């Protein structure tokens, strides 16, 4: 009985030791991390200070997901001293569940404990799907596709799923706009943009899908030059959480993309209002600025084969 009490006492003491160590993390833990990864002065991680492991940037307080993983690895190894060897054990984890491993976040100078701090995307993977009989079938066919977020200052304005469907680019975009409700689905200024260019070519084609009551009014541009309207099948549905879901089939010929091409350059963007003042904001998938002066920031869309390779 005494041995059991002693064991419990030791475990509790170790737990308190780890918590105490984490509470005293700055500057100790941060300096180890900075030395291990060569964190540059005035970088995002350097400026975060205690925010690397804590919810707050000041000393102590609740741990963020990365800090919790650091605490766990310390506890598992029965120590309160952080080392580069221990940090290596959590490099492959995605502590904040934002789709990027801890080590890749550190290399990109983003915070591995903050899901709103993520490296900019540089590429996406899209698959071939069966050509749907109507737009009603798009959402179901894209249900298992990755939803890529479009963010502005860390706030998600929308996300996009897409695939090659026969001779079309099938898209399913959710736009989070506080001005749009089930009873008011027509709001000026809320829109979706899809831009693409074949790999190795200059210029780009851009489809502007302006939000309407039941469908999307489409305009096609070659750079800044407006072209004849393409035939785009689309459908719009209001979301319960404010905003709308838009599904559409965009002819690949309108984007000058070969359906058999293994890859092409892509950009997508949304304009929506997510703040209380209703002011529209712009967010793009790969970081292109509003107005698209060129395709320099477009990402690579790699088209997977039926086997996913």
N, C-alpha and C positions, 0 to 999 in steps of 0.2 A: 504493500500500500504506500509506504514511504517512497519507494522507488518510482511509483506512478506519479505521486505528487511532485517528486523532484523533476521527473521528465516533463510534466506539464509546466512546472515553474520555469524550466529551462527554455521550453518552446515560447512561452509568453515573453520571457526576457529577450529572446532572440528577435521576436516580432517587434518589441518595443525598440530594440537596438536598431533594427532596419528603419523603422519609422523615424526614429531620432536622427539617424544618419541622413535620411532623405530630407528631413526638415532643415538639416544643416548643410544641404547640398552645395550651396553657393558659398565660397567659390570653388570648393574642393571637387565636386562631381563635374561641374561645368569645365573646370580647367583640365581635368582628365580627358573629357570628351573633345575639347578644343585641341589638345596636344595629340590625341589619337588620330583625329581626322584633319588636322591642319586647318582649323576654322579661321577664316580671315577676319581681321578687325573690321568692325562696322558692317559685317554681313548680317543676314537675317537671323541666323542662329546666335551670333555674338550679341546682337541687340536684344534678343529675347531674354537674356540673362536666365533667371530661374524659370521663365516660361518654357524652357526646353523640356522640363520635367513636371512643372506645376501648372495648374490652371491659371494662376495669377503670375505676373512677372516679378512680383516682390518675393522676398525670402519666405519660404514655408508655405503652408496652405495645402489644399487638396492636390493630389497628383493627377496629371492628365494620363491618357492611355500609355504613352511612352514611359512616363515616370513610374507607372504601375508595373510595367514590364521590367524596368530597371530594379525596382524594389523586389520583384519576384525572383529575379536571377541572383540578387544578393542573398535573399533568404534561402533559396535552393542550395547555394554554395556556402551557407552559414558564415557569412562575412559581412562587414559593413564598409569594406574598402573596394571602391570601384576601380577596375583595371581594364586595359584594352582587350585582354582576353575575355573578360566577362561581357564587354560591349559587343564583341564579335559574335557572341551566342544569341544576340537578339537582332542582329543586322538583317536577317532574312525575314523577320516578322513584319507585319503591317499593323503596327500598334493602333493607329487611328482609323484603320479600315477604309482608307481612301483609294485603295487600288495600287498603291506604290509602297515598296518595301522601305523599311527604316533606313537602310544604307543608301538606297537611291534618293531618298528625300534629303539625307545629309549631304550627299554629293551635289544635289541640285540646290542646296541652301534653302530648303523649306523645312518646316517643323514636323517631325515624325509623330508628335502627339496632338496635332491639330488638324482635323479633317478639312478645314477650310484653307490650309496652307499646303498646296500641292504643286509639283513641277508642271509646267505647261506641257500639254500633250504634243507629241511630234508625229504620231502615227496612230491609225486605227485599223482594225481588221473587220472586213465585211464578207459575208457569205453569199452564195447563190441560193435563191429560194424559188419555189415554183411560182409561176406567174399567177396571181390571184384572178379569179373570175370578175371580181369587182373590188372597189376600195374597201368594202366592208370586211374583206378577208385579210387585209394588210396587218392589222394589229395582232391578230392571232398568229400569223406566219412569223412576225418579228418578236413574238413574246419572249423567246429565249435569247435574242440578240443582246449584246452589251449596250446598255444605255450610257452614252457619253455626255457628261454635263457641260453646260455652257454657263460660266460664272462671271460675275462682275464684282470686283472687290471682295471676293470670297463668298458672295451670295449667288446661289444658283437661280438663274432666270429661266432655264429650260434644260431639257436633255433630248438627245436624238438617238434613235435606232435606225439603221439602214441596211439595205442588202440589194444585190442585183437580182431583179425579177424579170427574166426574159430580156426584153429590149428597154427596160425601164430601171430607174433607181427608185426603189420603194423606200419611203421614209415614214417614220412614226415619231412625231415631235410633240413633246409636252411643253407648254409655255405657261409659266406661273405668273399670272398678271392679276393683281388685286382688284383691278377695275372690272374684271369679267366674272359674271355670275351666270347661273342657269337662266335667269330672266333678262340678262343684258350681255349678249355674246357679240355685240358689234361695237368695237371701240376703235376710234381713230388712232393710228400710230402703232398698233400692236402688229408685229409682222415676223416672218421667218425668211431667212435667206439661205440659199444653197448655191455654192460656187464651186466650179471644178475646172480643171485643165489637164490635158493628157501630159504624162510625165515627159519632160524634156522640151515642152513647147512653151512659148511665151503667151502672155495674155490669159484670159479666162472668160468663161461664160458664167453668168449669175442669174438665178431665178429668184425673183422677189415674190413671196407669197403673202399678200396682205390679208389680214384677218377680216372675215365678213360674217354674216349671220349663220349661213349654213355651209359655206364652202370657202375656198381660198381663191381670190382673184390673182391670177399669175401674170407677171411681166418678165420678159427675158431681155438680158443685157449682154452685149459683148463689150466687156470693160465698162465704160460709162455710156456706151451707145445703146439706145433702146432698139430692140428688134421686134419682129412680128410676134404676137402672142403665141406661145406654144399650147398644144392641147394637153392639159394636165387634169387628170381625174383626181378629185380630192374630196375629203369629208372632214367636217369639224364637229367636235363634241365638247360641251362645257364640262369642266372638272368640278368635283365637289369642293375641292380646296381652293377655289378661285383660279381661273385660267382656263385653258382649253387644250385638247388633244387634237392634232391635225395629222391625218394620214393622206398620202398622195403618191401617185405614180408619175415620175418625171421622165420623159423620153430621154434616153442617153444621147440621142442625136442632137437634142437641144443643148446638151452640155458638151457636145463634140467628144464624147467618150466611147471608145470601142468596147462593146460588151464582153469581148474576150481578152481585154487587156489585163495583165496580172496586177497592175496598180495604176493609180492616177493621183493627182493632187486634189485635195478637197478642203473646203471650209464651209462651216455652217454657222449661223448666227440668229439671235432673236432680239427683238426690241419689246420690252415689257415694263410694267410698273410694279415693283415689289415693295415699295415704301409707302407709308401712309399718305404722303403728299401727292401720290399719283403721278410723279414725274417719271417718264419713260427712261429706261436704261438700256444700254447695248451690251451684249455679251457674245463673244465668238468662241468656237470650239478650240481653235489653235492660237488665238491671240491676235488675229488681224484687227486693225482699227476700223472704226465705222467709216464707210466710204470706200474701203478696199482700194487703195492706190495701186496695188500690184498684188501678185500672188506669192511674194517672198516669205510670208508667214504661213502659207497653206501647209497642211500636214499631208502625209502620205497615207492613202487608203489602199491597203493591201487586200486584194480579192482572194479569198481562200477557195481552194478546190472543194469538190463535194466531200472529200475525205478530211477537210480542214487543214490542208497543208499548202 
